[in-house]
Amino acid sequence: MKCLLSIALVGLLTVASCDRPTAPQPSAPPATSATSERATVPALLPSAAASVPPASAATPEAHAQVTTFDGDPLGAPSPVFEGVVGDWYVAEEANARALKVDGAKWRNGEPSANIADQAKRLYGDRYAEFLDGVKAFAFYPLAIWKGDPPAGDMRVAVRFYALAGRIDQAAGIAFGVSPDGSYCGARANALEDNILFFRVVKGKRTIVDTIRNVSTPSKAWHTFAIELRGKVLTVELDGKKRFEKTLDATPTGKLGLWSKADSQVLFDDFAVVALSSKVVP
C-alpha cells in the first residue's frame, strides 16, 4: 500500500547503497486500487506534538489521500505510480498486498523501457527536459506518484518492510521532483541504521545530513514520514521525530518512492496529507 523518478534516474552517474495482521477478506471483489480519501489515518497523520509549533494558538486540520494496493492484481504495476527506475510491482508478502521494489536483478540499475512515455505523461511537452536529466543507467529505483501534491504544507508518509538486499535495504520518500530531474529525498536503511537527507541535481547526489544510530530492523513494518511546512522539513520514523532542517526554499514538484541498488522492499499505505491550521478565538 507510497521527489521524482527522473531524479532517481539522474542519480545514475553516482555509483555507491509492526508485522501487521492479515486484512480480512472482503465478501465482494475489492475495488481497483487507486488513491482514496480518508478522514483519518492515525499512524500516518501528524502527531499532536509535531503538528503545530508549541507557542501557536492553532488547531491542525488534515486532509489525507491514501493509496493502498489491496485491489491491485499481483505481479502488475500499480495504477497510481510510475515505476521509472527499477522493477516495481504489486506483491503479497509479510501479510500485506503492497508495492514492491525488487532489486534482485539489479546490476547497475536500469530505467524503465517506457521512460519516454512515462515522462510525457508526467510532464507533457516538457518531457524532453526531464529525459535530459536521465542517463543510460541509474543507481536509484524510483516510482513517481501520479497524484498532484498539495499546494501548501503537507505530510507524506508510507509504511515499509525491508525484505532483503546485500548491498542496500533502503526505503525513502522523494519530493520536489522537478521536470529537469532534480529532487530531494529522505531515506532509512535497514543495513546502515541511519537516515539520510539528500539532493540530486544534474545527475549528482549530495548527502546533506546524516542521522546515525537509528535502527530499522529488516523484516518488520516501519512508518516513515516527512512534513514540509514552508521551508521547514521534518523527518519521522515510527512516530518519532528524528530530524528537522530549514531548507533554502520551499520544495515544489512531484512526490515518489525511492530505493537503492539491490534493495527488496515493500511499500504500503502511501499517504499525502494537506496540512492547514485555523486560529482558535
N, C-alpha and C positions, 0 to 999 in steps of 0.2 A: 504494500500500500504506500514520496519525493521532492552564478553568473555565468557563462554561456558555453554552448557546445563549441562554438567556433573558437573560443578561447582555449578550451581544453586542447583543441587541435593546435592552437598556436603554441602551446607548451611542448609541441612535438620536438623541437630542436633541443630542449633542455633534457638531458639524459640524467637520470639519477637512479624513490618509493612513495530479566523480565520475561524469560520464556513466557509466552502468553498462551492461554488455553485455546484449544481449537474452537473456532467460532461455530455456533450451532448451525446446522444445515437448514436453509430455508425450505419451506414446503413447496414453494414455486421457484422456477428458474430465476437466478439473480439477474438484475438489470445489467446491461452493458456498463462496465465501469467507466466513469468519467468523473470530472471534478464535480463534487456536490457541495452544497452549502449546509453547514450545520450550525446550530445556535451555540453549542458548547462542545469543546473537545478538551476536557480537563487536563490531560497530560501534555497537550501541545499549546494551550493558550498561555498568555503571560501569567506569571505568578503574581500574587498581590504585592510582594516586596519589590519586584522588578518593574511593575507596570507603570508606576508613577514616581517621579522624583520625590524624595522624602518630605520636602517643605511645601509641596504643591497642594492646593485645595481642589483637587480634581478627581472625578470618578472615571475610571477607564471604561471604554466600550470596545468590543472586539467583534469583528465580522469575519468568519472563517470560511475559506474554500478548502475542502479536504478531499484529497484524492486517495482512494483505496483501489485495490486491484481484485477484489472478490469476484467480480463478474467477468473478468478478462479470461480469454482462453489460454490454457497453459502452453508455453513454448512460443507464444506470439509476442510481438512488440506491444507496448502499452499504447492505447489510442490517445493518451494525453501527454506523452513525452516523445521527443525526437531523439533517438539514440544516435548522436552524431559521431561519437568516437567510441569504439569498443563494442562488445556484444551485450546488449540489454534485452531481456525478455522476461515474461511473467513465469514465475516458478512457484511451486508449492513445497516449501521446506520449513523446518523449525516451527511447525504448527501454524503456518500462515501462508496465504497466497500473496505474493509480493513481487516487486520489480527487482530482478537480479542483474547485477553486473557480473559477467563471467569472464575473468581474466585467465582462465585455464589454458587458452590457446594463444595468449599474448606473447609476442616476440618483441617487436619494437613499437607496437601499437599500430592500429590501422583505423583510418577514418571510415565512416560508412560508405558503402558503394554508391549510395544515393545522396551523397553530401550536397551536390549542386541543387537537386530538387528540394532537399530539406532546407537549405539556406534560403532558397527563393520563397518557400512557404513562410519562413520566419521573418524575412526582411524585404520581400518584394523586389522592387527594382534595384535595391542596394545590395542584393545578394553577392554580386561580384566582389564588392569591397570586403565582405565577410570571408569569401574564399581566399582572398589575397593574404588573410591572416592565418590561413590553414595550410599547413605544409603536407608533404607526402606521407609523413609518419607522425604519430602522436603518442606521447607517453602517458597521457591522462584521459581515461574514459570519461565521457561527458554526455549527459542526457538533458535536453532542454525542455522545460515545462512549456506547453503550448498556451497556457493561460496568460492573461495580462496582469502584471504586478500592480498593486495598489499605487496610486499617485503619491501618497504621503507616507507617514510612518507605517512600518509593517513588522510582522514577526513571521519567520519562515522556520518550520520545524519538520522533522522526519524521525521515524524510528528506524534503526538499522541493526543488522545482525551479521557480524563478520564470520563467514563460513570457513574460509581458507585463503592461502596465499603465502608463498615462501619469501617473496621479496617485500610485499606490502599487504596490508589488510586495512585499506583506507576508505573512509566514508566521509563525504563532505557536502557542503552546500555552496553552489556558485551563485553569485549575484552581481548585478550591474554589468551583465554581459552585453557588450555593445556591438554594433554592426561591423566594427573593424576587428573583432575577435579579442578585444581586451576585456578583462573581467577581474573580479576579486573573488576570493574564496576562503572558507574556513573548514578545517577538517580534523577528524580524530583518526588515530591509527592504533589498532589493537596490538601491533608488534613493537611500537615505539613508546607507548604510554605518554603521548603528548598531544597537544592541539596546536595547529599552525594557522596563522592568518597570512595570506599571501596575495600578490597581484601578478597577473600575467599581462604584459604589454609588448606588442610587436614580437610575439613568439618567445619572450623571455620571462620565466617565472622568478619572482623575487620574494623570498620569505621575509615578511615584515616583522613578525613577532612569533615567539615560541613559548608555549606554556608547558612546562615539564611536570613530570610526576602526576599525570592524570591517567588513571587506569581505566581502560575499556576492554575488559577480557573478551576473547573470542567466544563464539557460540553462546552468546547471551544477548538479549534485546537491550538496546540503549536508546535514549532520546537525545537528539542533537538539535539545537535551535540557535538562530541568530535573531537579534532585534536591531532594526535600523530606525532610530529616532533622530531625524535630521542628519547631522554628521556623526552622531554617536552610534558606534557599533558595540553590541553586547553579544557574547557567545556563552551558551549554556550547555552543559552536559548532564543528563539525568536529573534535570530540575535544579542544578546548582550553577550559579554564575561563576564562570571561570576566567572571563576576560572582558575588558572594556577599553575602548580606544576612540578618540576623536579623529575622524578622517579629514583629509584635506578638503573634500567636497562631498555633498550628498550623492550617494550612488544612484544611478538610473540605468535601467536596462532589464533584460530578461533574467529569469531565475532557472536554476537547474540543479541536478545531482552530479556529484564529482567523485572520482575514484582515482586509483593509480596502479599502473603496471599489472601485475598478475592477481590483484585483489578479486576475491569472490565474496560479494556482499549482497544481502537482501535489504531493500528499502521498502518501507510501508508507511501508511498514514501521512502522506506529504501534505502539510497544512500551510496555507498562506493566509495570514490574518491582517486585515487592515486595522490599524490602531488609531484611535482618536480619543479625545478627552473633552469633557464638558465641565465647566466651572460649577461648583455647587454653591448656591447662595448662602 
